[in-house]
Structures are given as C-alpha cells and as structure tokens.
C-alpha cells in the first residue's frame, strides 16, 4: 500500500501546473528557489511551498552547498511513475492490437461476400 500512497502523493503534486513547470526546469539540472521562481509571478514563499509539496512526494530533494540549497530532481521517482503508467499503456495497446487483428480477420473474411453483393 505504501507504493500506492507514493503514487498518490506524486500524481497529486504533479496536478499543479507550477509544480510541473518546476519539474521541467529541474530536468535540466539543479536550481535554487530564486532560480526556480524567476519565470513565475508568485512569491518566493509560494515557490518554496510548491517545492515542499514536491519534496514530500519524493520527486525532489534539497542539498546544502555552502550558502546555497539547490533543489534536485529525483529521476528515479519519475521513473517509478513512468513505469506505472507504461504498465497500463502496454496492456491497453495489447488489447487494441488484438482488436485490430480481429477486425482485419473479419474484414478479410467478409470481402468475398461484399463482392457477391456488387
């Protein structure tokens, strides 16, 4: 159940467009709160809260480098989300391929009947 809770927290964190933009920025490398706040018309405190939500969801972490506290993306956490999504995407694609095969077989077997009616 903990894995499901982690997924819930991560997807809830990613439901916000500001947090998704922060994740997108961090995909290019670590950044400070000031750097992350630059493109937004919100306070540093609000950006810090968004980072806190992402951190609680396990998507980012903070380190200390002298006076700086850069935020880092946890690529493994994103991989867990991608794996979860891919599992269901692959199942759905498999069902669609089977349906395509059935439809192709049906169309092929129905072709002579269509020619007789013409």
Secondary structure, DSSP 8 states (H G I E B T S, - for coil): -HHHHHHHHHHHHTTSHHHHHHHHHHTT--B-HHHHHTTSSS-HHHHHHHHHHHHHTTSEEE--BTTB--EEE-HHHHHHHHHHHHHHHHHHHHHHHHHHHHHHHHHHHHHHHHHHH-
